[in-house]
Amino acid sequence: MLVMEQVEEIRRLEGQGVTCSAIAKRLGVSRPTVMTYADQEDFVVPCPVSGRGSGPSILDPLKPVIDGILKQDKLVWRKQRHTAKRVWERLRDEHGFMGQYWLVQRYVKAWKEADRLESDAGGFNVLVWEPGITQIDFGEADFEEPWGVSRLAYLVVSFPASNQGFTQVFRGETAECVSQGMKDVFMFIGGVSPVSIFDNAAGVGRRVGDEVRESEVFRRFRLHYRFEARWCNPYAGHEKGHVENKVGAVRRSLFVPAPRVEDLEVFNQALLVGAIDEQATHYRKQEKIAVLFAEDQHHLLPLPPREFDVVRWAEYVTDKYGTITVDGLHQYSVSPLMPHTRVIVGFRAHQVEICTVTGELVATHPRSFGKRRSRQFDQVAMMAALIYKPGAWQQSGFREMMPAGPGRDFLDHLGKRDLSMWLVGIRDQAVAHGLAETQDALDWLASHRDGFSLTDLGAVTSRVAGYGLFTIPDEGPDLGWYDQALMSREAVA
């Protein structure tokens, strides 16, 4: 068989009027070969079709059985459907099939492919997204926090037209988290996406039949920013495949290895600042993503004059200890001085705010998520009741949460009057410098001095908060020049 260069030379020479005999002699091939390629009119390569499996197979009698199994699978949960191996095992055990596994595997694969094409009316089209449109989805990743490894959710807001994406990390996937993440992105890029595509996310909206019922917080958020929300069909991930791919890309590029997070809101701001790569190129359009994203921004809606406050308010009644319990799992302290009191609780993406019915802020806590029980207590607020009832010290929640050490032992041995006085001093220092810093200062004093006062506590707490107990003080400027000048003057005198 001739190579394409020889065929091309035959057709070139024949086109110049060279005879077939002369071409054959020049190229060292036979005259019939020259005539064949000189007269050939069709050089299209046909689709290579394998003849393997075209004959009868020992699987043929059992194909209706396989068809029945796979059709029944479409009615059950996708995670409990038959694999090809399980189908082969059932044919072997229930029907005495003696054929090899690959016969069943190949047939199951072909059946599923044909069924998919039929269900999708011939497959999927490459979707074209207009500039400015966003797709929204969540992913999960592990993060290193001061108390250990936490698995957190991260919201991805992607622009399919440019392949630009933004990420914000949260502890849950509620409507407050989605709305706060979208708001942060909108504020950062200076505009609002006119259309956002969502999955059937429980926090934002839930599909009931053909109707999507949005959560109240998200509905108000959407109306405030005047954008349209669209919802994917159930199990139709291809309708927002761009963001699903982006979720995986974000995890691999930003969260491997697990990043260290000290303050989640500070971490999220850094994610926004570092999101735009000026040098990155679109995988298909071969243009700079930053240039394409500028076109996205051109199609954004303007920001409203006033920011939306992403919060959901609910009413609770405290128990006899002055705490509330949310969803039967998450406990938050209000104040020991407010037992059996009606309060208003504001649920935000990162915090829980507790107010009196007149709107006065009483306590703020980090918001807890998940199905594990949790307790969030404002220890400074808990001290208020102890100041007036120091006799409850030994059984108090404040003492239980206070780290065991010399400071707690010191308080354990005080009388009621002295204990009340010291609790007032500790509360005042905690408000000014932080409770942890105050407790560290008390531990140091109790372990290094036999007698000390509240004044000593204030001085050491200020030192802990400002420099740390064991930080070497700044030496300051070199004053040796002044010493030399003074010594020289004394010598002259």
C-alpha positions as CSV (number, residue, x, y, z in Angstrom):
1,M,0.0,0.0,0.0
2,L,1.4,3.4,-1.0
3,V,2.0,6.1,1.5
4,M,0.0,9.4,1.1
5,E,3.1,11.2,-0.2
6,Q,3.4,8.7,-3.1
7,V,-0.3,9.0,-3.9
8,E,0.0,12.8,-3.9
9,E,2.9,12.6,-6.3
10,I,1.0,10.3,-8.7
11,R,-1.9,12.7,-8.8
12,R,0.4,15.7,-9.2
13,L,2.3,14.2,-12.1
14,E,-0.8,12.9,-13.8
15,G,-2.3,16.3,-13.6
16,Q,0.7,17.7,-15.4
17,G,0.1,15.3,-18.3
18,V,2.8,12.7,-17.5
19,T,1.9,9.2,-18.8
20,C,1.1,6.4,-16.3
21,S,4.1,4.4,-17.7
22,A,6.4,7.3,-17.0
23,I,5.0,7.9,-13.5
24,A,5.3,4.1,-12.7
25,K,8.9,4.1,-13.8
26,R,9.8,7.3,-12.0
27,L,8.2,6.2,-8.7
28,G,9.1,2.5,-8.9
29,V,5.5,1.2,-8.8
30,S,3.4,-0.8,-11.2
31,R,1.4,0.9,-13.9
32,P,-2.0,-0.5,-12.7
33,T,-1.3,1.0,-9.2
34,V,-0.6,4.4,-10.9
35,M,-3.9,4.1,-12.9
36,T,-5.9,3.2,-9.7
37,Y,-4.8,6.3,-7.7
38,A,-4.8,8.6,-10.7
39,D,-8.5,7.8,-11.4
40,Q,-9.7,7.6,-7.8
41,E,-12.4,10.1,-7.0
42,D,-13.2,9.5,-3.3
43,F,-10.6,9.8,-0.6
44,V,-13.0,10.0,2.3
45,V,-12.1,7.4,5.0
46,P,-15.2,5.5,6.1
47,C,-16.0,4.9,9.8
48,P,-14.1,1.8,10.9
49,V,-16.7,-0.8,12.0
50,S,-15.7,-3.8,14.0
51,G,-17.1,-7.1,12.9
52,R,-16.6,-8.5,16.4
53,G,-19.8,-9.8,18.0
54,S,-21.8,-9.8,14.8
55,G,-22.4,-13.5,14.9
56,P,-24.6,-15.5,17.3
57,S,-23.6,-15.5,21.0
58,I,-24.3,-17.8,23.9
59,L,-25.7,-14.7,25.6
60,D,-28.5,-14.3,23.1
61,P,-31.1,-16.4,25.0
62,L,-30.5,-14.5,28.2
63,K,-30.6,-11.0,26.7
64,P,-34.3,-10.5,27.5
65,V,-33.5,-11.4,31.1
66,I,-30.8,-8.7,31.2
67,D,-33.2,-6.2,29.6
68,G,-35.7,-6.9,32.3
69,I,-33.2,-6.4,35.1
70,L,-31.9,-3.1,33.7
71,K,-35.4,-1.8,33.0
72,Q,-36.4,-2.6,36.6
73,D,-33.2,-0.7,37.8
74,K,-34.6,2.5,36.4
75,L,-37.3,2.4,39.1
76,V,-35.0,2.1,42.1
77,W,-32.5,4.4,43.8
78,R,-29.5,4.9,41.5
79,K,-27.0,3.7,44.2
80,Q,-28.7,0.3,44.5
81,R,-28.8,-0.6,40.8
82,H,-27.1,-3.6,39.2
83,T,-23.5,-3.4,38.1
84,A,-22.5,-5.6,35.1
85,K,-20.7,-7.9,37.5
86,R,-23.8,-8.3,39.6
87,V,-25.9,-9.1,36.4
88,W,-23.3,-11.7,35.4
89,E,-23.4,-13.3,38.9
90,R,-27.2,-13.5,38.7
91,L,-27.1,-15.1,35.3
92,R,-24.6,-17.6,36.5
93,D,-26.4,-18.5,39.7
94,E,-30.1,-18.3,38.6
95,H,-29.9,-19.3,34.9
96,G,-26.8,-21.5,34.7
97,F,-24.9,-19.1,32.4
98,M,-21.4,-20.5,31.6
99,G,-20.1,-17.6,29.5
100,Q,-17.4,-15.1,30.5
101,Y,-18.0,-11.9,32.4
102,W,-16.8,-9.6,29.5
103,L,-19.8,-10.8,27.3
104,V,-22.2,-9.5,29.9
105,Q,-20.2,-6.4,30.6
106,R,-20.1,-5.4,27.0
107,Y,-23.9,-6.0,26.5
108,V,-24.8,-4.0,29.7
109,K,-22.6,-1.1,28.6
110,A,-24.2,-1.0,25.1
111,W,-27.7,-1.3,26.6
112,K,-27.1,1.6,29.0
113,E,-25.6,3.8,26.3
114,A,-28.5,3.2,23.9
115,D,-31.0,3.9,26.8
116,R,-29.2,7.1,27.6
117,L,-29.3,8.3,24.0
118,E,-32.9,7.5,23.8
119,S,-33.8,9.3,27.1
120,D,-31.8,12.4,26.0
121,A,-33.3,12.5,22.5
122,G,-29.9,11.8,20.9
123,G,-27.5,13.1,23.6
124,F,-26.6,16.5,25.0
125,N,-25.9,19.7,23.0
126,V,-23.0,22.0,23.9
127,L,-24.8,24.7,25.9
128,V,-24.0,28.3,25.0
129,W,-24.2,30.7,27.9
130,E,-24.7,34.4,27.6
131,P,-22.3,36.7,29.3
132,G,-23.3,37.6,32.9
133,I,-25.2,34.4,33.7
134,T,-24.0,32.4,36.7
135,Q,-24.3,28.9,38.0
136,I,-24.4,28.2,41.7
137,D,-23.5,25.0,43.6
138,F,-21.9,23.7,46.8
139,G,-18.9,21.4,47.4
140,E,-17.3,20.0,50.5
141,A,-13.6,20.0,51.6
142,D,-11.6,19.6,54.8
143,F,-10.0,22.6,56.5
144,E,-7.5,22.9,59.3
145,E,-8.9,25.0,62.2
146,P,-7.4,25.8,65.6
147,W,-9.4,22.9,67.2
148,G,-8.8,20.3,64.5
149,V,-9.9,19.3,61.0
150,S,-13.4,20.4,60.0
151,R,-15.4,19.4,56.9
152,L,-16.9,22.6,55.6
153,A,-19.1,23.6,52.6
154,Y,-17.9,26.0,49.9
155,L,-20.2,27.9,47.6
156,V,-19.1,28.3,44.0
157,V,-20.5,31.1,41.8
158,S,-19.3,30.4,38.2
159,F,-19.7,32.4,35.0
160,P,-19.8,29.8,32.2
161,A,-19.3,32.4,29.4
162,S,-15.8,33.3,30.7
163,N,-15.0,30.3,33.0
164,Q,-14.4,32.7,35.9
165,G,-15.5,31.5,39.3
166,F,-15.6,32.7,42.9
167,T,-15.7,30.7,46.1
168,Q,-16.9,31.3,49.6
169,V,-16.7,28.9,52.5
170,F,-19.4,28.3,55.1
171,R,-20.2,25.8,57.8
172,G,-23.6,25.0,56.3
173,E,-25.7,25.1,53.1
174,T,-28.7,27.1,54.3
175,A,-30.4,30.0,52.5
176,E,-28.5,32.4,54.6
177,C,-25.2,30.9,53.5
178,V,-26.1,30.9,49.8
179,S,-27.5,34.5,49.9
180,Q,-24.5,35.8,51.9
181,G,-22.0,34.1,49.5
182,M,-23.8,35.5,46.4
183,K,-24.0,39.0,48.0
184,D,-20.3,38.9,48.8
185,V,-19.5,38.0,45.2
186,F,-21.8,40.7,43.8
187,M,-20.3,43.4,46.1
188,F,-16.8,42.3,45.1
189,I,-17.4,42.3,41.3
190,G,-19.5,45.5,41.4
191,G,-22.8,44.1,39.9
192,V,-25.5,41.5,40.0
193,S,-25.8,38.5,37.7
194,P,-29.2,38.9,35.8
195,V,-29.8,35.1,35.8
196,S,-28.5,32.4,38.3
197,I,-29.0,28.7,37.7
198,F,-29.5,26.5,40.8
199,D,-29.9,22.9,41.6
200,N,-32.7,21.6,43.8
201,A,-30.8,22.9,46.9
202,A,-32.8,22.4,50.1
203,G,-31.6,25.6,51.7
204,V,-32.6,27.9,48.8
205,G,-35.6,26.2,47.3
206,R,-37.2,22.8,47.2
207,R,-39.0,21.3,44.2
208,V,-42.4,19.9,44.9
209,G,-43.6,18.3,41.6
210,D,-43.1,20.9,38.9
211,E,-43.1,23.8,41.4
212,V,-40.1,25.2,43.2
213,R,-40.8,26.7,46.6
214,E,-38.1,29.3,47.5
215,S,-37.1,29.9,51.1
216,E,-38.3,33.3,52.5
217,V,-34.8,34.7,53.0
218,F,-33.7,33.8,49.5
219,R,-36.9,35.1,47.9
220,R,-36.4,38.5,49.6
221,F,-32.7,38.5,48.6
222,R,-33.6,37.8,45.0
223,L,-36.2,40.5,44.9
224,H,-33.8,43.0,46.5
225,Y,-31.1,42.4,43.9
226,R,-33.7,42.0,41.0
227,F,-32.1,38.8,39.5
228,E,-33.9,35.8,38.0
229,A,-33.4,32.3,39.5
230,R,-33.7,29.2,37.3
231,W,-33.8,25.7,38.5
232,C,-32.4,22.5,37.0
233,N,-34.6,19.5,36.3
234,P,-34.1,16.7,38.8
235,Y,-31.0,14.5,38.1
236,A,-30.1,16.8,35.2
237,G,-26.6,17.8,36.3
238,H,-25.6,18.6,32.7
239,E,-27.8,21.6,32.8
240,K,-25.3,23.2,35.1
241,G,-22.3,21.0,34.3
242,H,-19.9,24.0,34.2
243,V,-20.3,24.8,37.9
244,E,-20.1,21.1,38.8
245,N,-16.8,20.9,37.1
246,K,-15.7,24.1,38.7
247,V,-16.5,22.7,42.2
248,G,-14.0,19.9,41.6
249,A,-11.4,22.3,40.1
250,V,-11.7,24.6,43.1
251,R,-11.2,21.7,45.5
252,R,-8.1,20.5,43.7
253,S,-6.5,23.9,43.1
254,L,-7.4,25.8,46.3
255,F,-8.1,23.2,49.0
256,V,-5.3,20.6,48.5
257,P,-3.7,20.3,50.9
258,A,-6.3,21.3,53.5
259,P,-5.8,25.0,54.1
260,R,-5.4,26.5,57.6
261,V,-8.3,28.8,58.6
262,E,-8.2,31.0,61.6
263,D,-11.0,33.4,60.8
264,L,-13.5,32.2,58.2
265,E,-14.7,35.6,57.1
266,V,-11.1,36.9,56.6
267,F,-10.3,33.7,54.7
268,N,-13.3,34.3,52.4
269,Q,-12.2,37.8,51.6
270,A,-8.8,36.5,50.6
271,L,-10.5,33.9,48.3
272,L,-12.3,36.8,46.5
273,V,-9.2,38.9,46.1
274,G,-7.2,36.0,44.7
275,A,-10.0,34.7,42.4
276,I,-9.1,36.4,39.1
277,D,-6.0,35.2,37.3
278,E,-4.9,37.7,34.7
279,Q,-2.9,35.1,32.8
280,A,-5.3,32.2,32.7
281,T,-6.7,31.2,29.3
282,H,-10.2,29.8,28.6
283,Y,-10.0,26.0,27.9
284,R,-12.0,26.2,24.7
285,K,-12.1,29.8,23.5
286,Q,-8.3,30.3,23.8
287,E,-8.8,33.8,25.2
288,K,-7.8,35.3,28.5
289,I,-10.4,34.6,31.1
290,A,-10.0,38.1,32.6
291,V,-10.9,39.6,29.2
292,L,-13.9,37.4,28.8
293,F,-15.0,38.2,32.4
294,A,-14.9,41.9,31.6
295,E,-17.7,41.1,29.1
296,D,-19.5,39.3,31.9
297,Q,-19.3,42.4,34.0
298,H,-20.6,44.5,31.2
299,H,-23.9,42.5,31.3
300,L,-24.3,42.7,35.1
301,L,-27.2,44.5,36.7
302,P,-26.3,47.5,38.9
303,L,-26.1,47.1,42.7
304,P,-29.1,48.4,44.6
305,P,-28.5,51.6,46.6
306,R,-28.8,49.7,49.9
307,E,-27.2,46.4,50.9
308,F,-29.4,43.5,51.8
309,D,-29.1,42.3,55.4
310,V,-28.9,38.5,55.1
311,V,-30.6,37.4,58.3
312,R,-33.6,35.2,59.3
313,W,-35.4,36.2,62.5
314,A,-37.3,33.8,64.8
315,E,-38.7,34.0,68.3
316,Y,-37.6,31.7,71.1
317,V,-38.2,31.4,74.9
318,T,-35.2,30.8,77.1
319,D,-35.2,27.9,79.6
320,K,-34.6,28.3,83.4
321,Y,-30.8,28.6,82.7
322,G,-31.3,31.5,80.3
323,T,-30.4,29.5,77.2
324,I,-32.2,28.6,74.0
325,T,-32.1,25.4,71.9
326,V,-32.3,25.4,68.1
327,D,-33.6,22.4,66.2
328,G,-33.3,20.3,69.4
329,L,-29.5,20.2,68.9
330,H,-27.7,23.5,69.1
331,Q,-27.8,25.3,72.5
332,Y,-26.9,29.1,72.8
333,S,-26.6,31.0,76.0
334,V,-28.6,34.3,76.4
335,S,-28.1,35.4,80.0
336,P,-28.5,33.6,83.4
337,L,-30.5,36.7,84.4
338,M,-33.1,36.1,81.7
339,P,-34.8,32.7,82.5
340,H,-38.1,31.9,80.8
341,T,-37.8,35.1,78.7
342,R,-39.0,35.7,75.1
343,V,-36.1,36.7,72.8
344,I,-35.7,37.4,69.1
345,V,-32.9,35.3,67.4
346,G,-31.3,36.4,64.1
347,F,-29.7,33.6,62.1
348,R,-26.9,34.7,59.8
349,A,-24.4,32.8,57.7
350,H,-21.7,32.9,60.3
351,Q,-23.3,34.2,63.5
352,V,-26.4,33.9,65.7
353,E,-27.6,37.2,67.3
354,I,-29.9,37.2,70.3
355,C,-31.9,40.3,71.1
356,T,-34.6,41.3,73.5
357,V,-38.1,41.9,72.2
358,T,-37.3,45.6,72.2
359,G,-34.3,45.0,69.9
360,E,-31.5,45.3,72.4
361,L,-28.6,43.0,71.5
362,V,-27.9,40.5,74.3
363,A,-25.5,37.9,72.9
364,T,-23.7,36.9,69.7
365,H,-22.4,33.4,69.0
366,P,-20.7,31.5,66.2
367,R,-23.5,29.7,64.3
368,S,-23.6,25.9,64.7
369,F,-24.6,23.6,61.9
370,G,-24.9,19.8,61.5
371,K,-26.7,17.0,63.3
372,R,-24.3,16.8,66.3
373,R,-25.3,18.5,69.5
374,S,-23.4,21.7,70.3
375,R,-23.2,24.3,73.0
376,Q,-22.3,28.0,72.5
377,F,-22.0,30.0,75.7
378,D,-21.1,33.6,76.3
379,Q,-19.0,33.1,79.5
380,V,-18.8,36.8,80.2
381,A,-22.6,37.0,80.2
382,M,-22.8,33.9,82.4
383,M,-20.7,35.7,85.1
384,A,-23.5,38.2,85.7
385,A,-25.5,35.8,87.7
386,L,-22.5,34.5,89.6
387,I,-21.6,38.0,90.8
388,Y,-24.9,38.2,92.6
389,K,-25.0,34.5,93.6
390,P,-21.4,33.4,94.2
391,G,-22.6,30.5,96.2
392,A,-23.4,28.7,92.9
393,W,-19.8,28.9,91.8
394,Q,-18.9,25.2,92.2
395,Q,-21.8,24.0,90.1
396,S,-21.7,26.9,87.5
397,G,-21.3,26.5,83.8
398,F,-18.7,29.2,83.8
399,R,-16.5,27.2,86.2
400,E,-17.0,24.1,84.1
401,M,-15.8,25.9,81.0
402,M,-12.9,27.6,82.7
403,P,-9.6,25.7,82.0
404,A,-8.4,23.7,85.0
405,G,-5.3,25.4,86.5
406,P,-4.0,27.7,89.2
407,G,-6.5,30.4,88.4
408,R,-9.5,28.3,88.9
409,D,-8.0,26.7,92.1
410,F,-7.5,30.3,93.4
411,L,-11.2,31.1,92.8
412,D,-12.3,27.8,94.4
413,H,-10.8,28.8,97.7
414,L,-12.3,32.3,98.0
415,G,-15.1,33.2,100.2
416,K,-18.4,34.4,98.7
417,R,-17.6,38.2,99.2
418,D,-14.1,37.9,97.8
419,L,-15.2,35.6,95.0
420,S,-17.9,38.1,93.9
421,M,-15.3,40.9,93.9
422,W,-12.9,38.9,91.8
423,L,-15.6,37.9,89.4
424,V,-16.4,41.6,88.8
425,G,-12.7,42.3,88.1
426,I,-12.4,39.3,85.8
427,R,-15.5,40.4,83.9
428,D,-14.1,43.9,83.5
429,Q,-10.8,42.7,82.2
430,A,-12.5,40.2,79.9
431,V,-14.6,42.9,78.3
432,A,-11.5,45.1,77.8
433,H,-8.9,42.5,76.7
434,G,-10.7,39.1,76.2
435,L,-11.6,36.3,78.5
436,A,-8.8,33.9,77.4
437,E,-6.2,36.6,78.0
438,T,-7.7,37.3,81.5
439,Q,-7.7,33.6,82.4
440,D,-4.0,33.3,81.3
441,A,-3.1,36.3,83.4
442,L,-4.9,34.8,86.5
443,D,-3.1,31.5,86.0
444,W,0.3,33.2,85.9
445,L,-0.4,35.3,88.9
446,A,-1.7,32.3,90.9
447,S,1.3,30.2,90.1
448,H,4.0,32.8,90.6
449,R,2.8,35.0,93.5
450,D,1.5,34.2,96.9
451,G,-0.5,37.4,97.2
452,F,-1.8,39.6,94.4
453,S,-4.5,42.1,93.8
454,L,-7.0,43.1,91.1
455,T,-4.6,45.8,90.1
456,D,-2.0,43.1,89.4
457,L,-4.5,41.2,87.3
458,G,-5.2,44.3,85.2
459,A,-1.5,44.9,84.6
460,V,-0.7,41.3,83.7
461,T,-3.8,41.0,81.5
462,S,-2.8,44.1,79.6
463,R,0.7,42.6,79.1
464,V,-0.8,39.3,77.9
465,A,-3.1,41.0,75.4
466,G,-0.5,43.4,74.2
467,Y,2.7,41.4,73.9
468,G,2.3,38.0,75.5
469,L,3.8,36.9,78.7
470,F,7.0,35.6,77.3
471,T,7.6,37.9,74.4
472,I,11.0,39.7,74.6
473,P,10.3,43.5,74.9
474,D,11.4,45.7,72.0
475,E,14.9,47.1,72.9
476,G,14.1,50.4,71.3
477,P,16.6,52.8,69.8
478,D,20.3,52.6,70.6
479,L,21.1,55.3,73.2
480,G,24.8,54.7,73.3
481,W,25.5,57.8,71.3
482,Y,24.0,60.0,74.1
483,D,26.2,58.1,76.6
484,Q,29.3,58.9,74.6
485,A,28.3,62.5,74.2
486,L,27.7,62.9,77.9
487,M,31.0,61.2,78.8
488,S,33.0,63.4,76.5
489,R,31.5,66.5,78.0
490,E,32.4,65.3,81.5
491,A,35.9,64.7,80.4
492,V,36.2,68.2,79.0
493,A,34.7,69.6,82.2
